[in-house]
Amino acid sequence: MTNLQSDQSSAIEAIWAKMANEWNISQTTLANEISLEQVPETIEFIKNGEHLGRTIVKC
């Protein structure tokens, strides 16, 4: 392994470590359940940039 490969490998490992710990958003991710009737309204929020997180359509 060359020094460049070693440096790249270290950088990738550091990024993965941050994603798994410091940057981990899985515990703060917003989730919302909506009915099928609420889909058009939610789509408007998405189009207007007013939607956060995930939306689950409950059928």
C-alpha positions, 0 to 999 in steps of 0.5 A: 500500500502506498502512502497515498492509498494509506492516506485515502484509507485513513480519510475514508475511515474517519468519514465513516466514523463521523457518519456513524457517531458525530453525524448520525442523524438516525435518532433525530430523523423525523417520521410522520404517518399520514392518511392517503387523503393527506398525500396531496397536501404533503406533496405541496409541502414538499414542492414548496420546501416546507417538508422535513423528514420521512412521510409514511402513507398509512393505507 
